[in-house]
Amino acid sequence: MNLFDQVLGLFNPAPKTRSPEEQRRVDEETAGLSLYFFPACPFCIKVRRRIRRLGLKIEERDIHRNRDWAQELGAGGGAVQVPCLRIESPGQKTAWLYESADIANYLEQRYG
């Protein structure tokens, strides 16, 4: 591996690998997650990199491209602030998790 590939790997680490059965389970769990973000936000970038590194399939909702998502975020979460992870679990009240460090920690603890 050359130096360029090593440096690139620091910024774009390979996704976590799982067995097909484990990945299927994780995909089912993350089906209820949505990340509200906008591309230029450095805190959103941090969370999106963590999602990729953990090999998660989480719906991404760019609030600048779709104003309905911005309104949904404000109405549901209480603030139009990104990043925000919407957590929907069957039989439970929808949770809205703000702050990039909190979102990254939540994902790492559950799927890391």
BALO-842153 format. One record per residue (C-alpha): residue number from 1; residue in one letter; y, x, z. Coordinates in nm, 4 decimals, decimal comma, always signed. Example, Ala and Ser with C-alpha at 12.3 -4.5 7.8 and 13.67 -1.06 7.14 Angstrom:
<recs>
+-----+------+----------+----------+----------+
! pos ! code !       c2 !       c1 !       c3 !
+-----+------+----------+----------+----------+
!   1 !    a !  -0,4500 !  +1,2300 !  +0,7800 !
!   2 !    s !  -0,1060 !  +1,3670 !  +0,7140 !
+-----+------+----------+----------+----------+
</recs>
This chain:
<recs>
+-----+------+----------+----------+----------+
! pos ! code !       c2 !       c1 !       c3 !
+-----+------+----------+----------+----------+
!   1 !    m !  +0,0000 !  +0,0000 !  +0,0000 !
!   2 !    n !  +0,3351 !  +0,1460 !  -0,1007 !
!   3 !    l !  +0,6469 !  +0,1480 !  +0,1176 !
!   4 !    f !  +0,8031 !  -0,1468 !  -0,0674 !
!   5 !    d !  +0,4969 !  -0,3635 !  -0,0007 !
!   6 !    q !  +0,4978 !  -0,2593 !  +0,3652 !
!   7 !    v !  +0,8640 !  -0,3512 !  +0,4089 !
!   8 !    l !  +0,8181 !  -0,6794 !  +0,2203 !
!   9 !    g !  +0,5267 !  -0,7618 !  +0,4513 !
!  10 !    l !  +0,7574 !  -0,7378 !  +0,7513 !
!  11 !    f !  +0,9782 !  -1,0139 !  +0,6136 !
!  12 !    n !  +0,7070 !  -1,2227 !  +0,4470 !
!  13 !    p !  +0,3909 !  -1,1764 !  +0,6512 !
!  14 !    a !  +0,0671 !  -1,3128 !  +0,5124 !
!  15 !    p !  -0,0204 !  -1,6606 !  +0,6399 !
!  16 !    k !  -0,2731 !  -1,6936 !  +0,9173 !
!  17 !    t !  -0,6247 !  -1,7432 !  +0,7836 !
!  18 !    r !  -0,8580 !  -2,0047 !  +0,9250 !
!  19 !    s !  -1,1985 !  -2,1385 !  +0,8380 !
!  20 !    p !  -1,1835 !  -2,4371 !  +0,6016 !
!  21 !    e !  -1,2838 !  -2,6700 !  +0,8866 !
!  22 !    e !  -1,0174 !  -2,5321 !  +1,1194 !
!  23 !    q !  -0,7505 !  -2,5506 !  +0,8472 !
!  24 !    r !  -0,8450 !  -2,9127 !  +0,7793 !
!  25 !    r !  -0,8040 !  -2,9921 !  +1,1508 !
!  26 !    v !  -0,4656 !  -2,8174 !  +1,1629 !
!  27 !    d !  -0,3519 !  -2,9980 !  +0,8458 !
!  28 !    e !  -0,4442 !  -3,3324 !  +1,0024 !
!  29 !    e !  -0,2459 !  -3,2474 !  +1,3173 !
!  30 !    t !  +0,0604 !  -3,1282 !  +1,1270 !
!  31 !    a !  +0,0667 !  -3,4384 !  +0,9045 !
!  32 !    g !  +0,2858 !  -3,6000 !  +1,1714 !
!  33 !    l !  +0,5419 !  -3,3174 !  +1,1734 !
!  34 !    s !  +0,8646 !  -3,3028 !  +0,9727 !
!  35 !    l !  +1,1222 !  -3,0238 !  +0,9777 !
!  36 !    y !  +1,4839 !  -3,1215 !  +0,9182 !
!  37 !    f !  +1,6740 !  -2,8200 !  +0,7843 !
!  38 !    f !  +1,9106 !  -2,6854 !  +0,5262 !
!  39 !    p !  +1,8353 !  -2,3706 !  +0,3249 !
!  40 !    a !  +2,1313 !  -2,1512 !  +0,4243 !
!  41 !    c !  +2,0855 !  -2,1984 !  +0,7999 !
!  42 !    p !  +1,9546 !  -1,8710 !  +0,9518 !
!  43 !    f !  +1,7869 !  -2,0576 !  +1,2374 !
!  44 !    c !  +1,6107 !  -2,2817 !  +0,9865 !
!  45 !    i !  +1,4966 !  -1,9752 !  +0,7949 !
!  46 !    k !  +1,3459 !  -1,8372 !  +1,1156 !
!  47 !    v !  +1,1478 !  -2,1577 !  +1,1738 !
!  48 !    r !  +1,0380 !  -2,1894 !  +0,8102 !
!  49 !    r !  +0,9092 !  -1,8305 !  +0,8166 !
!  50 !    r !  +0,7115 !  -1,9081 !  +1,1310 !
!  51 !    i !  +0,5630 !  -2,2150 !  +0,9613 !
!  52 !    r !  +0,4555 !  -2,0032 !  +0,6630 !
!  53 !    r !  +0,3190 !  -1,7262 !  +0,8847 !
!  54 !    l !  +0,1110 !  -1,9778 !  +1,0775 !
!  55 !    g !  -0,0179 !  -2,1321 !  +0,7518 !
!  56 !    l !  +0,1087 !  -2,4800 !  +0,8397 !
!  57 !    k !  +0,1717 !  -2,7705 !  +0,6057 !
!  58 !    i !  +0,4801 !  -2,9376 !  +0,7481 !
!  59 !    e !  +0,7027 !  -3,1664 !  +0,5470 !
!  60 !    e !  +1,0477 !  -3,0122 !  +0,5023 !
!  61 !    r !  +1,3487 !  -3,2433 !  +0,4829 !
!  62 !    d !  +1,6650 !  -3,0793 !  +0,3494 !
!  63 !    i !  +1,9453 !  -3,2880 !  +0,5006 !
!  64 !    h !  +2,1990 !  -3,1618 !  +0,2450 !
!  65 !    r !  +1,9927 !  -3,2820 !  -0,0502 !
!  66 !    n !  +1,9055 !  -3,6184 !  +0,1001 !
!  67 !    r !  +2,1722 !  -3,7921 !  +0,3096 !
!  68 !    d !  +1,9163 !  -4,0511 !  +0,4256 !
!  69 !    w !  +1,7340 !  -3,7743 !  +0,6100 !
!  70 !    a !  +2,0583 !  -3,6667 !  +0,7767 !
!  71 !    q !  +2,1150 !  -4,0236 !  +0,8927 !
!  72 !    e !  +1,7547 !  -4,0508 !  +1,0078 !
!  73 !    l !  +1,7957 !  -3,7286 !  +1,2070 !
!  74 !    g !  +2,1127 !  -3,8523 !  +1,3757 !
!  75 !    a !  +1,9689 !  -4,1935 !  +1,4558 !
!  76 !    g !  +1,6320 !  -4,0714 !  +1,5786 !
!  77 !    g !  +1,7103 !  -3,7380 !  +1,7341 !
!  78 !    g !  +2,0596 !  -3,8147 !  +1,8531 !
!  79 !    a !  +2,2338 !  -3,5294 !  +1,6708 !
!  80 !    v !  +2,2667 !  -3,4137 !  +1,3118 !
!  81 !    q !  +2,1736 !  -3,0578 !  +1,4019 !
!  82 !    v !  +1,9200 !  -2,8332 !  +1,2326 !
!  83 !    p !  +1,6575 !  -2,7135 !  +1,2644 !
!  84 !    c !  +1,4872 !  -3,0105 !  +1,4213 !
!  85 !    l !  +1,1152 !  -3,0804 !  +1,4319 !
!  86 !    r !  +1,0157 !  -3,4461 !  +1,4338 !
!  87 !    i !  +0,6833 !  -3,4878 !  +1,6107 !
!  88 !    e !  +0,4922 !  -3,8095 !  +1,5490 !
!  89 !    s !  +0,1629 !  -3,8560 !  +1,7287 !
!  90 !    p !  -0,0480 !  -4,1724 !  +1,7148 !
!  91 !    g !  +0,0134 !  -4,3927 !  +2,0170 !
!  92 !    q !  +0,3085 !  -4,1831 !  +2,1398 !
!  93 !    k !  +0,6843 !  -4,2079 !  +2,1123 !
!  94 !    t !  +0,8365 !  -3,9922 !  +1,8371 !
!  95 !    a !  +0,9737 !  -3,6652 !  +1,9789 !
!  96 !    w !  +1,2631 !  -3,4654 !  +1,8320 !
!  97 !    l !  +1,2611 !  -3,0930 !  +1,9097 !
!  98 !    y !  +1,5819 !  -2,8995 !  +1,8492 !
!  99 !    e !  +1,6538 !  -2,5254 !  +1,8771 !
! 100 !    s !  +1,4754 !  -2,2730 !  +1,6596 !
! 101 !    a !  +1,3246 !  -2,0778 !  +1,9500 !
! 102 !    d !  +1,1820 !  -2,3956 !  +2,1050 !
! 103 !    i !  +1,0376 !  -2,5068 !  +1,7717 !
! 104 !    a !  +0,8873 !  -2,1623 !  +1,7040 !
! 105 !    n !  +0,7357 !  -2,1501 !  +2,0541 !
! 106 !    y !  +0,5906 !  -2,5006 !  +2,0176 !
! 107 !    l !  +0,4276 !  -2,4134 !  +1,6850 !
! 108 !    e !  +0,3021 !  -2,0763 !  +1,8082 !
! 109 !    q !  +0,1452 !  -2,2259 !  +2,1200 !
! 110 !    r !  -0,0295 !  -2,5032 !  +1,9284 !
! 111 !    y !  -0,1307 !  -2,3216 !  +1,6095 !
! 112 !    g !  -0,0902 !  -1,9485 !  +1,6705 !
+-----+------+----------+----------+----------+
</recs>
